[in-house]
């Protein structure tokens, strides 16, 4: 402490933009912390029995299996469709190749 009571008061420094950002960030963090501590606690879910859990688990498993089977059926249908389209294209290409071979034979003679 300075014993001279007549000394001038030092001038206050100006706060830069980064300083203001730090102050606002600290105040925001403090506000969120207070809000979290003051907010009402969420109610905990009621415990279920092992039988209820098993029943729900089996129902979920059945839904997953049904969805999986539906996806497999769609994949099989798409696979068959692609194979049929490939076969049609192969037949078409073969016909074009034979036609081109005939034209080639005609132009050689």
C-alpha positions in Angstrom: 0.0 0.0 0.0 1.3 3.4 -0.9 1.6 5.7 2.1 1.2 8.8 0.0 -2.5 9.5 -0.1 -2.1 12.3 -2.6 -0.7 10.1 -5.4 -2.7 10.1 -8.7 -4.9 7.2 -9.5 -3.5 5.2 -12.4 -5.5 5.4 -15.6 -7.6 2.4 -16.6 -6.4 0.4 -19.6 -8.7 0.0 -22.5 -10.0 -3.5 -23.2 -9.3 -5.0 -26.6 -11.7 -7.0 -28.7 -10.1 -10.2 -27.5 -10.5 -9.1 -23.9 -14.2 -8.5 -24.5 -14.6 -11.9 -26.1 -12.9 -13.5 -23.1 -15.2 -11.7 -20.7 -18.3 -12.6 -22.7 -17.2 -16.2 -22.9 -16.6 -16.4 -19.2 -19.9 -14.8 -18.4 -21.7 -17.2 -20.8 -20.0 -20.2 -19.3 -20.9 -19.1 -15.8 -24.5 -18.6 -17.0 -24.7 -22.1 -18.5 -23.2 -23.6 -15.4 -25.7 -21.9 -13.1 -28.6 -22.8 -15.5 -27.5 -26.5 -15.4 -27.2 -26.5 -11.6 -30.6 -24.7 -11.0 -32.7 -26.5 -13.6 -35.0 -29.3 -12.3 -33.6 -32.7 -12.4 -35.1 -35.1 -15.0 -37.2 -37.9 -13.7 -35.4 -41.3 -13.9 -37.1 -44.0 -15.9 -39.0 -46.6 -14.0 -37.2 -49.9 -13.7 -38.7 -52.8 -15.6 -38.7 -56.4 -14.7 -36.5 -59.0 -16.4 -39.6 -60.6 -18.1 -40.7 -57.2 -19.6 -37.1 -56.6 -20.8 -36.9 -60.0 -22.4 -40.3 -59.6 -24.0 -39.3 -56.2 -25.5 -35.9 -57.6 -26.6 -37.6 -60.5 -28.4 -40.1 -58.1 -30.1 -37.2 -55.9 -31.2 -35.3 -59.0 -32.5 -38.3 -60.1 -34.5 -38.7 -56.6 -36.1 -35.0 -56.6 -37.0 -35.3 -60.1 -38.5 -38.4 -59.2 -40.5 -36.7 -56.1 -41.8 -33.6 -58.1 -42.6 -35.6 -60.7 -44.5 -37.4 -58.0 -46.5 -34.1 -56.4 -47.5 -32.8 -59.8 -48.6 -35.8 -60.5 -50.7 -35.5 -57.1 -52.4 -31.8 -57.8 -53.0 -32.6 -61.1 -54.5 -35.3 -59.5 -56.8 -32.8 -56.8 -57.9 -30.1 -59.4 -58.5 -32.5 -61.5 -60.7 -33.6 -58.4 -62.6 -29.9 -57.4 -63.2 -29.1 -60.9 -64.4 -32.0 -60.8 -66.8 -31.0 -57.4 -68.1 -27.4 -58.6 -68.6 -28.7 -61.6 -70.5 -30.8 -59.4 -72.8 -27.8 -57.2 -73.4 -25.5 -60.2 -74.1 -28.1 -61.5 -76.6 -28.3 -58.1 -78.3 -24.5 -57.7 -78.4 -24.1 -61.2 -79.9 -26.7 -60.3 -82.6 -24.9 -57.1 -83.4 -21.5 -58.9 -83.6 -22.9 -61.5 -86.0 -24.5 -58.8 -88.2 -21.2 -56.8 -88.2 -19.3 -60.0 -89.1 -21.7 -60.5 -92.1 -21.2 -56.9 -93.2 -17.5 -57.3 -92.9 -17.6 -60.5 -95.0 -19.6 -58.7 -97.7 -17.2 -55.8 -97.9 -14.2 -58.0 -98.2 -15.4 -59.8 -101.3 
